[in-house]
Amino acid sequence: MSPYKKKQLLLLRKKLDKLDFSLLKIIKRRLELVNKVLNLKDYKKQIVDKKRINFILREIRKKSKKNKIDPKITKRIWKNMIYAFIDYEKRNFKIK
């Protein structure tokens, strides 16, 4: 790799790192909302709502296409995020 390309690569990686940190802030805000939702649930079986999951994934697909983003990428990201938060909810659910 040429010195110019190495420099460009480093600059792009710095931009990616900055963007990743922004995503962490958004994930933290999402977690705060998930905690509020979790507090409203009376039973552990209320954690997984397959209809809502399917609705979200359909909407993400539509919005991805509209914004010219590969829908396979966004579907994988959202599915992983949804199931990571489901796992979080299951681990943190407390019977009232």
N, C-alpha and C positions, 0 to 999 in steps of 0.2 A: 504494500500500500504506500502510495506516495505521501510525502510530508503534508501536502495540501489536503489530501483526503483524510489523513489522520486528524488534522486540525478540524476539519468539517465534522468528522465523526464525534470528536470531543464536544464540539458546540451543540450538535444535535442531541447528544446524550445528556448534556446539562439541561437542555430544554425539556427533554423527557423526564428527567429527575424532578424538575420544578412542577411539571404537570402532574406527576405521580403524587407529589406532596399535596397538591390541590385536591386530588382525588381522595386522599386520606382524610382531609377535612370534611369532604362531602360524606364519606363513609361514616365518620363520627356523627355527623348530623343525622344520618339515616338511622344509626344505632340508637340515638336518643329517641327518635320517633318509634322505632321498633319496641323499645322498652315501654313506651306509653301504651302502645297497642297490646303488648303482652300483659300489662297490668289490667286490661279490660277483659281478658279471656278468663273464663271460669274453669274450663276443662282443657286438659292437654290435647284432646282430640280436635280442639278448635284451632290449633296451630297451623295445620296443613289445610289449605283451602284450594283444592285442585282447580275449581272453576276460575278463581282469581288468578292463579298461576298461569293457566292457559290464556286468559284474557290479557294479562301483562305481556306474555311472550308474543301474542298476535299483534298487540299494539307496538311493541318494540320492533317487530319485523316490518310493519307498515312504515313506521317513522324512520327506520334504517334505510329502507328503499327510497323514501322521499328525500332523505338527506344524502343519498348516494354513499351509504356505508354498507359494507358486506354484511348481510343479515346473518350469515353463519357466525361471524365474529361476535356480533351483539347478542345473538341467542345464547351462545356458549357463556359469555360474560354474565348475562342476566340469570341464566339457569344456575350457574355456580354461585352467584351472589344470593339468589333466592334460597337455595339449599343450605348455604352457609348460615344465613340468618335463621332458617328453620332449625338447624342444629343448635344455634345459639339459644333460640327460644325454648327448645326442649331441655337444654341444660340448665336454663334459668327459670323455668316454670315452677311456681310454688302454688300448691293447693291452698285456696283461701278458706 
